[in-house]
Structure formats: structure tokens, C-alpha cells
Amino acid sequence: MIEKMRRRQLLTGAAAATMGVLLAPTPAFAAQKAQKAPAKPDGQDPLRSLARAAHPLRSTEPGAHAADLRPLGAMIGDAAVVGLGEATHGSHELFTLKERVFRYLVEEKGFTTFALEIGWPSGLLIDEYIRGGPGDARQVVQQALGGSPFGRREFLHLVEWMREHNRRHPGQQVRFMGDDLGAPSMGDDFFERVTGYVGRRYPQLLSRFTELYTGLRPIDNYLTYIAKPLPERQRLAANAQQALELLQGQPGAGEEDFEWTVQHARSIAQTARFLATDFTDKPSVNAAEVYRDQLMADNITWWHQHTGHRILLSAHDGHVGLVTDDPVMYAKVQGTFLREALGKDYFAIETTFGQGSFLSTSQGLGGTWKKFTVGAPAPDSNEYTLDQVCHTDFFLDTRNAPPAARAWLNTARPTRHIGTEYPCDLDTIPLGPSCDVLIHLHRVREADLLR
């Protein structure tokens, strides 16, 4: 069976090989340089209209003066959750931009939490470290992010800044969360967060929880786990859900330790349910991908409602956007779920780039990360016109753009969305309905591997 390659699909490459599925990626469009079209009258020219709407972005590096970000802050307003996307899972400027924007939001807009497209258990490791926990930043990042697109120097720098911020501001602690399911692993220490609490608070239930988690605890590698027979994975998922419901039914609602333990048990149940998918059945895979985006949105919503924190959510453009880029594979995406749950309290920012390099793999997750480079965008692409705007790097509010720019933004065109596997198909999307703000960078380079 030949499947279309997805940029952000969790189970690609090695996982597909495990399931006996042949993935046949389609090469991306050839980069071209074309002549500019004849100029249109000013009011009808999308390029001039886009230029009027654009605000220059002076730097993508953390620590740069924040003056150029203040118009972005005004656009964000009082939004509680800001999704900041990335057009690739492996470009330096796209990653450092996340830290720069987060610092600004912390220092001038009262944001507290940085959320990343990694597993809930991994996020806990980093969160505990930045709040004074033991260990070395590099070791913590390698443990939590190793093997993912984010085990990079850029994210090590972010973690180091967050720990130093908390040291200097003990009364204004920043937090780190992972909003994804517990892959590629969910260790025994994470299960212990649930069973240890149960043993202390409800000792009469410990044997039942031990029984329910037997066979599931631990998941050392999700690729190995999904090689288990489907009926076994479905049984283990049902047991994990039963454990969650058993815990939810105990007295303790509203207590801090209880609520966090329930959320940990929920993460176990989410992960087990996703991994109980029949990965040989395309409709089941599609449903699982939608479920993954839903659970990531649910975890963000839980964190916001439980802590009251304002959150910067860092993920791929294909997750944070307000509309799906592939209605067949993803009927709904994380950004859609968040807009439904939070309304205008969710604010979506997507990114594009003109040319440059990024890290990706030839086989998907589990493959070797290496450098790829693309040249100037093709004339029929969104990036081609954006790259001609007078500012090298810029952002614009898609909601309030002048009419010619808005009409251009509302037209679907090929757009680069590059994830864990390359080459990959292009998405044909309209940028306007996809996000509240668009950030365009002229050139990017590959992210720095953490060695």
C-alpha cells in the first residue's frame, strides 16, 4: 500500500516499515526564479498591499531589542495561548525566533509557560530542571529531547535561559510543558508518578493499578510496542483508560497533587489509545492523527485552566494553524481544537521562508538527521510573492490587511511545510484563513545539532 508522505505525522518511516507499509514521498517542487509580473494599479497590487501591511522583523536572535516586536504584541493583545508555528522542523532562525518571542512575551506581556510539541513526560523533566532541579542542562535536554527534531543547541539555549530567569526571579517562575503523547518512550519513572501517589493516598487500590498497567509499563520504544498484536494493544489501552477513570472516581478533586496525578494518568491513557491504532488501515491512521492533535489541544487547555498561565505553544505550522492543510488525513488540527475551546483566547502565528537549509531525515522519525537545502521558491508558491516584499524579514496581521493583500492571502497556493521527512509533498493552502499573523523570513539555515 502506498501512502502520501506527511510532514508532521508521528508514525512515519521506521514505524511504517514496522507495519509493512511502503511510503513513497513525492519530491518537492523545483526551486525557480522567475521574472516579476507587470505592475498593477496600487490598490490592486498584492505586493504593494502586503508591503503596507508588513512590519519589519529586525532579528530572530534572542536578546535583540524588543522594539520591533511591540506591534506583534499589540496584535496578540490579551490572548491566553499563542501558537507559534515553524515551516520546518529544523531551521536555526525558526527555532531562535521562538525563544526571542517567548522572552518578549514573558517580559512585557506576562506569559509564563513555553509549550513544545514533545511528550508530556519529557516536558516534566525540563520543567523540573528549570525550576531548580538537579542535573546539567545539556544532559536534561538530551534525555528529554534526544531523537526528536528539538534536540538542538537552540533549545538548549532556551532551557538555559529559562533556568537562569527562574534563578533571578524566584517569584515569577517560567514553566515548560510538553503537550504531546508519551512517545518515543514512557518510562517506569513516569508510571511511578501515578502508582506512587496511589500507593500513598489510596493504598487499597495499588494492586489494581499495578494489574491494569502490567504489559504497558514501561514503553521503552513505541516502534517496538506497536509490533505487539493489535488485540493486545487494544486491551492495554482499555486498561489504561480504566485506570484513569478509577483514579478520577476517588476523593481528592481540587487538590493539587490529585489533579496532577490524574493528568499523568490521562497522558498514559492518551498514549495507549493512540498506539492501539491499526496502522495498516488508512481510515484508522487518519482518525489517530486527528486524535493526536485533539489530545495536544486538550493538554494545552488543561494546563492553561489549571495554572492560569498564558502560554506560547511551539509546534509545526501544520499543528498550530486554524484550518487543516489536508482534510483527508487531518479533518481537524490542534489549532482548530484550541480555537473551539478558547475562542479568541487562542492566537495563531504561522511562518514561511524564502530559501535556505534545514535538518530533516530521509526515513522519518528514527532516521538520521541531515542537512537539506532549497533555493528560491517557485512562481506559483506563496513564498515567491512574500519573498519580494520590501522587508527582508517581516510579519503581518492577516485579519486586517488591505483588500488586495487580503484577497491574495485568501487564495490557496503551494506552500512549504517540512517536517521529519524530506522530500515531501507541498501543501496547497490559503495563508489568510490559516493564521492570525504570518511571519516570513527570507533565508534560513539548518539548526545546530546537539552533540
C-alpha positions as CSV (number, residue, x, y, z in Angstrom):
1,M,0.0,0.0,0.0
2,I,1.4,3.4,-1.0
3,E,0.6,6.3,1.3
4,K,1.1,10.0,0.9
5,M,4.0,11.3,2.9
6,R,3.0,13.7,5.7
7,R,5.3,16.4,7.2
8,R,4.2,16.1,10.8
9,Q,2.8,12.6,11.1
10,L,4.2,11.0,14.2
11,L,4.4,7.4,12.9
12,T,6.4,7.6,9.6
13,G,9.4,6.0,8.2
14,A,10.7,3.4,10.6
15,A,7.2,2.9,12.1
16,A,5.7,2.4,8.7
17,A,8.4,-0.2,7.9
18,T,7.5,-1.9,11.1
19,M,3.9,-2.2,10.0
20,G,4.9,-3.2,6.5
21,V,3.6,0.0,4.9
22,L,5.5,1.4,1.9
23,L,5.8,5.2,1.9
24,A,6.5,6.9,-1.4
25,P,7.3,10.6,-0.8
26,T,6.8,12.9,-3.7
27,P,9.7,15.3,-4.4
28,A,9.1,18.9,-3.5
29,F,8.6,21.5,-6.3
30,A,11.8,22.6,-8.0
31,A,13.0,26.0,-6.9
32,Q,12.9,28.5,-9.6
33,K,13.5,32.2,-10.1
34,A,11.0,33.9,-12.4
35,Q,10.5,37.4,-13.8
36,K,8.2,39.7,-11.8
37,A,4.8,40.2,-13.3
38,P,3.9,43.6,-14.7
39,A,2.9,46.1,-12.0
40,K,-0.8,46.5,-11.2
41,P,-2.5,49.7,-10.1
42,D,-1.5,50.4,-6.5
43,G,-4.9,49.4,-4.9
44,Q,-4.9,46.1,-6.8
45,D,-1.3,45.1,-6.4
46,P,-0.9,42.5,-3.7
47,L,2.8,43.0,-3.4
48,R,2.4,46.7,-2.6
49,S,-0.6,45.9,-0.3
50,L,1.4,43.3,1.5
51,A,4.3,45.7,1.9
52,R,1.9,48.3,3.5
53,A,0.7,45.6,6.0
54,A,4.2,44.3,6.8
55,H,6.1,45.2,10.0
56,P,9.9,44.6,9.8
57,L,11.4,41.9,12.0
58,R,14.9,43.2,12.8
59,S,16.3,40.0,14.3
60,T,15.4,36.4,15.0
61,E,18.1,36.1,17.7
62,P,17.2,36.0,21.4
63,G,18.3,39.1,23.3
64,A,17.8,41.6,20.5
65,H,16.0,44.8,21.5
66,A,12.2,44.2,21.6
67,A,11.0,47.4,19.9
68,D,10.2,45.6,16.6
69,L,8.2,43.0,18.5
70,R,5.8,45.5,20.1
71,P,3.5,45.7,17.1
72,L,3.3,41.9,17.3
73,G,2.4,42.2,21.0
74,A,-0.4,44.6,20.1
75,M,-1.8,42.1,17.6
76,I,-1.7,39.3,20.2
77,G,-3.5,41.5,22.7
78,D,-4.9,39.6,25.7
79,A,-4.8,36.2,24.0
80,A,-4.1,33.4,26.6
81,V,-2.4,30.9,24.2
82,V,-0.3,31.9,21.3
83,G,0.6,29.2,18.8
84,L,3.9,30.0,17.0
85,G,4.5,27.6,14.1
86,E,7.5,26.6,12.2
87,A,7.6,25.9,8.4
88,T,10.4,23.3,9.0
89,H,11.3,21.1,12.0
90,G,15.0,22.0,11.6
91,S,15.9,25.6,10.9
92,H,18.0,27.8,13.2
93,E,16.1,31.0,12.7
94,L,12.7,29.4,13.2
95,F,13.9,27.9,16.5
96,T,15.7,31.0,17.8
97,L,12.6,33.1,16.9
98,K,10.6,31.0,19.4
99,E,13.0,32.0,22.2
100,R,13.0,35.6,21.2
101,V,9.2,35.9,21.0
102,F,8.9,33.9,24.3
103,R,11.3,36.2,26.1
104,Y,9.3,39.3,24.9
105,L,6.0,37.7,26.0
106,V,7.4,36.9,29.4
107,E,9.0,40.3,30.0
108,E,6.3,42.5,28.5
109,K,3.1,40.5,28.2
110,G,3.0,38.4,31.4
111,F,3.4,35.0,29.7
112,T,4.7,32.1,31.9
113,T,4.7,28.8,30.0
114,F,6.6,27.6,27.0
115,A,4.8,24.5,25.5
116,L,6.5,22.3,22.9
117,E,5.4,19.6,20.6
118,I,7.0,16.8,22.7
119,G,5.7,14.2,25.1
120,W,4.1,15.2,28.4
121,P,6.6,13.1,30.3
122,S,9.6,14.8,28.6
123,G,8.1,18.2,29.3
124,L,8.0,17.4,33.0
125,L,11.8,16.6,33.1
126,I,12.6,20.0,31.6
127,D,10.1,21.8,33.8
128,E,11.6,20.4,37.0
129,Y,15.1,21.3,35.8
130,I,14.4,24.9,35.0
131,R,12.7,25.3,38.4
132,G,15.9,24.4,40.3
133,G,16.0,20.6,39.8
134,P,19.3,18.7,39.7
135,G,21.4,17.9,36.7
136,D,23.1,19.6,33.8
137,A,21.1,21.4,31.1
138,R,22.7,19.5,28.2
139,Q,22.1,16.2,29.8
140,V,18.5,17.1,30.6
141,V,17.8,18.3,27.1
142,Q,19.4,15.2,25.6
143,Q,17.3,13.0,27.8
144,A,14.1,14.9,27.1
145,L,14.5,15.9,23.5
146,G,17.1,13.4,22.1
147,G,15.9,11.8,18.9
148,S,13.2,14.5,18.4
149,P,13.5,17.5,16.0
150,F,14.2,19.6,19.1
151,G,17.3,18.1,20.5
152,R,19.2,21.1,19.2
153,R,21.5,23.8,20.6
154,E,18.8,26.3,20.0
155,F,16.5,24.6,22.5
156,L,19.4,24.0,24.9
157,H,19.9,27.8,24.9
158,L,16.2,28.3,25.6
159,V,16.3,25.9,28.6
160,E,19.4,27.6,30.0
161,W,17.7,31.0,29.7
162,M,14.6,29.7,31.5
163,R,16.6,28.2,34.4
164,E,18.6,31.5,34.8
165,H,15.4,33.5,34.6
166,N,13.9,31.5,37.4
167,R,17.1,31.9,39.5
168,R,16.9,35.6,39.1
169,H,13.1,35.9,39.5
170,P,12.0,33.3,42.1
171,G,8.6,35.0,42.4
172,Q,8.0,35.0,38.7
173,Q,8.8,31.4,37.6
174,V,8.5,30.4,34.0
175,R,7.4,26.9,33.2
176,F,7.9,24.3,30.4
177,M,5.4,21.7,29.2
178,G,5.2,19.0,26.6
179,D,1.7,18.7,25.1
180,D,2.1,15.5,23.1
181,L,1.6,11.9,23.8
182,G,4.3,9.9,25.5
183,A,6.5,8.9,22.6
184,P,9.1,7.7,21.8
185,S,9.1,6.2,25.3
186,M,7.2,6.4,28.5
187,G,9.5,5.1,31.3
188,D,8.8,3.4,34.5
189,D,9.6,6.6,36.4
190,F,6.6,8.3,34.7
191,F,4.2,5.4,35.6
192,E,5.5,5.8,39.2
193,R,4.1,9.3,39.3
194,V,0.7,7.6,39.2
195,T,1.3,4.4,41.2
196,G,3.4,6.1,43.8
197,Y,0.7,8.6,44.5
198,V,-2.0,5.9,44.6
199,G,0.2,3.8,47.0
200,R,0.4,6.8,49.4
201,R,-3.1,8.1,49.1
202,Y,-5.2,5.0,48.2
203,P,-3.1,2.0,49.2
204,Q,-6.0,-0.4,48.8
205,L,-6.1,0.4,45.1
206,L,-2.4,-0.1,44.4
207,S,-2.6,-3.8,43.4
208,R,-5.4,-2.9,41.0
209,F,-3.4,-0.2,39.3
210,T,-0.4,-2.5,39.1
211,E,-2.5,-5.0,37.4
212,L,-4.0,-2.5,34.9
213,Y,-0.6,-1.2,33.9
214,T,1.0,-4.6,33.5
215,G,2.1,-5.1,29.9
216,L,2.0,-1.4,29.3
217,R,4.6,-0.3,31.9
218,P,7.1,0.8,30.7
219,I,7.0,1.7,27.0
220,D,10.7,1.7,26.2
221,N,10.3,2.3,22.4
222,Y,6.9,2.9,20.7
223,L,8.1,1.3,17.5
224,T,8.7,-1.9,19.4
225,Y,5.4,-1.5,21.2
226,I,3.3,-1.2,18.1
227,A,4.7,-4.5,16.9
228,K,2.5,-6.1,19.6
229,P,-0.7,-7.8,18.2
230,L,-3.5,-5.3,17.7
231,P,-5.9,-7.0,20.2
232,E,-3.2,-6.9,22.9
233,R,-2.6,-3.1,22.3
234,Q,-6.4,-2.5,22.4
235,R,-6.7,-4.4,25.7
236,L,-3.8,-2.4,27.2
237,A,-5.4,0.8,26.1
238,A,-8.7,-0.2,27.7
239,N,-6.8,-1.0,30.9
240,A,-5.1,2.4,30.9
241,Q,-8.4,4.2,30.4
242,Q,-9.9,2.1,33.2
243,A,-7.0,3.2,35.5
244,L,-7.7,6.8,34.6
245,E,-11.4,6.5,35.4
246,L,-10.7,4.6,38.6
247,L,-8.4,7.4,39.8
248,Q,-10.9,10.1,38.7
249,G,-13.6,8.5,40.9
250,Q,-11.6,8.8,44.1
251,P,-12.0,11.6,46.6
252,G,-9.5,14.4,46.2
253,A,-10.8,16.5,43.3
254,G,-9.4,20.0,43.6
255,E,-6.3,19.0,45.5
256,E,-3.1,19.9,43.6
257,D,-1.4,16.5,43.8
258,F,-4.6,14.8,42.8
259,E,-5.2,16.9,39.8
260,W,-1.6,16.5,38.5
261,T,-1.7,12.7,39.1
262,V,-5.0,12.5,37.1
263,Q,-3.3,14.4,34.3
264,H,-0.4,12.0,34.3
265,A,-2.8,9.0,34.2
266,R,-4.6,10.8,31.3
267,S,-1.3,11.0,29.4
268,I,-0.8,7.3,29.8
269,A,-4.3,6.6,28.6
270,Q,-3.9,9.0,25.6
271,T,-0.7,7.3,24.6
272,A,-2.0,3.8,24.9
273,R,-5.1,4.7,22.9
274,F,-3.0,6.3,20.1
275,L,-0.7,3.3,20.0
276,A,-3.7,0.9,19.8
277,T,-4.4,2.1,16.2
278,D,-4.4,-0.4,13.4
279,F,-1.6,1.2,11.4
280,T,-2.3,-1.0,8.4
281,D,-5.8,0.7,7.9
282,K,-5.7,4.2,6.4
283,P,-9.0,5.4,7.9
284,S,-7.8,4.3,11.4
285,V,-4.5,6.1,10.9
286,N,-6.3,9.3,9.8
287,A,-8.5,9.1,12.9
288,A,-5.4,8.6,15.1
289,E,-3.7,11.6,13.7
290,V,-6.8,13.8,14.4
291,Y,-6.9,12.3,17.9
292,R,-3.3,13.2,18.4
293,D,-4.0,16.9,17.5
294,Q,-7.0,16.8,19.8
295,L,-5.1,15.5,22.8
296,M,-2.4,18.1,22.3
297,A,-5.0,20.8,22.3
298,D,-6.7,19.2,25.4
299,N,-3.4,19.2,27.3
300,I,-2.7,22.8,26.5
301,T,-6.2,23.7,27.6
302,W,-5.8,21.7,30.8
303,W,-2.5,23.5,31.6
304,H,-4.0,26.9,31.0
305,Q,-7.1,26.3,33.0
306,H,-5.3,24.6,35.8
307,T,-2.4,27.1,36.2
308,G,-4.0,30.2,34.8
309,H,-0.8,30.7,32.8
310,R,-0.5,32.4,29.4
311,I,1.2,30.0,27.1
312,L,3.4,30.2,24.0
313,L,2.8,27.0,22.1
314,S,5.7,26.0,19.8
315,A,4.8,23.4,17.1
316,H,4.8,22.8,13.4
317,D,2.7,25.2,11.2
318,G,0.5,22.2,10.4
319,H,-0.5,21.9,14.1
320,V,-0.9,25.5,15.2
321,G,-2.9,26.6,12.2
322,L,-6.6,27.4,12.3
323,V,-7.5,25.2,9.3
324,T,-6.3,21.9,8.1
325,D,-3.9,21.6,5.2
326,D,-5.1,18.1,4.4
327,P,-8.8,17.4,5.1
328,V,-8.4,13.7,4.2
329,M,-5.6,13.0,6.7
330,Y,-6.4,15.7,9.2
331,A,-10.1,16.6,9.4
332,K,-9.1,18.9,12.3
333,V,-5.8,20.1,13.7
334,Q,-4.6,21.3,17.1
335,G,-5.2,25.0,16.3
336,T,-8.8,24.3,15.2
337,F,-9.5,22.5,18.5
338,L,-7.9,25.3,20.5
339,R,-9.9,28.0,18.7
340,E,-13.1,26.0,19.5
341,A,-12.1,25.6,23.2
342,L,-10.7,29.0,23.8
343,G,-12.2,31.3,21.2
344,K,-10.2,34.4,20.6
345,D,-8.0,33.5,23.6
346,Y,-6.2,31.3,21.1
347,F,-4.0,33.3,18.6
348,A,-2.2,31.5,15.7
349,I,1.0,32.6,14.1
350,E,2.5,30.7,11.1
351,T,5.9,31.1,9.5
352,T,7.2,30.8,5.9
353,F,10.7,31.2,4.4
354,G,12.1,32.0,1.0
355,Q,15.1,29.8,0.8
356,G,17.8,28.1,2.8
357,S,18.6,24.9,4.8
358,F,17.0,22.7,7.4
359,L,17.5,19.4,9.2
360,S,15.2,16.5,8.3
361,T,15.5,12.8,7.5
362,S,15.0,10.5,4.6
363,Q,13.1,8.0,6.6
364,G,11.0,9.9,9.1
365,L,11.4,9.6,12.9
366,G,14.2,7.1,13.6
367,G,16.1,8.2,10.6
368,T,19.4,10.1,10.6
369,W,19.0,13.9,10.7
370,K,20.9,15.7,7.9
371,K,21.0,19.0,6.1
372,F,18.8,19.7,3.1
373,T,18.8,23.0,1.1
374,V,16.1,24.6,-1.1
375,G,16.6,27.5,-3.4
376,A,14.3,30.4,-4.4
377,P,10.6,29.5,-4.4
378,A,8.6,28.7,-7.5
379,P,6.5,31.5,-9.0
380,D,3.2,29.8,-8.2
381,S,4.0,29.5,-4.5
382,N,3.0,31.7,-1.5
383,E,6.7,32.1,-0.6
384,Y,7.6,33.6,-4.1
385,T,5.5,36.8,-3.5
386,L,6.3,37.1,0.2
387,D,10.0,37.0,-0.6
388,Q,9.5,40.1,-2.8
389,V,8.1,42.3,0.0
390,C,10.5,45.2,0.7
391,H,11.5,43.9,4.2
392,T,13.9,41.0,4.4
393,D,12.1,39.5,7.4
394,F,8.6,40.7,8.4
395,F,5.3,39.9,10.0
396,L,1.8,41.0,9.1
397,D,-1.7,40.7,10.6
398,T,-3.7,38.6,8.1
399,R,-7.0,39.8,9.7
400,N,-6.5,43.5,9.0
401,A,-4.5,43.5,5.8
402,P,-5.5,45.9,3.0
403,P,-8.0,44.5,0.5
404,A,-5.5,43.4,-2.2
405,A,-3.3,41.7,0.3
406,R,-6.3,40.1,2.0
407,A,-7.5,38.7,-1.4
408,W,-4.0,37.4,-2.1
409,L,-3.8,35.8,1.4
410,N,-7.2,34.1,0.9
411,T,-6.0,32.3,-2.3
412,A,-4.6,28.8,-1.9
413,R,-1.1,28.2,-3.3
414,P,1.7,25.6,-2.8
415,T,3.5,26.2,0.4
416,R,6.4,24.5,2.1
417,H,5.5,22.6,5.2
418,I,8.6,20.5,6.0
419,G,8.7,18.1,9.0
420,T,10.6,15.0,9.9
421,E,10.9,13.6,6.4
422,Y,12.1,15.2,3.2
423,P,11.5,15.3,0.3
424,C,7.8,15.8,1.0
425,D,4.6,16.9,-0.8
426,L,3.7,20.6,-0.8
427,D,0.5,21.8,0.9
428,T,-1.8,24.0,-1.2
429,I,-3.2,26.4,1.3
430,P,-4.5,29.9,1.7
431,L,-2.5,31.7,4.4
432,G,-5.1,34.1,5.5
433,P,-7.6,31.7,7.0
434,S,-4.8,29.6,8.4
435,C,-3.4,32.1,10.9
436,D,-3.9,35.5,12.6
437,V,-0.4,36.6,11.9
438,L,2.1,35.5,9.3
439,I,5.9,35.8,9.8
440,H,8.1,35.5,6.7
441,L,11.9,35.0,6.8
442,H,13.9,35.5,3.6
443,R,16.6,33.0,4.4
444,V,17.2,30.3,7.0
445,R,20.0,27.9,7.8
446,E,20.0,24.4,9.4
447,A,19.6,24.1,13.2
448,D,22.6,23.2,15.2
449,L,22.8,19.5,16.2
450,L,23.4,18.9,19.9
451,R,26.5,16.7,20.1
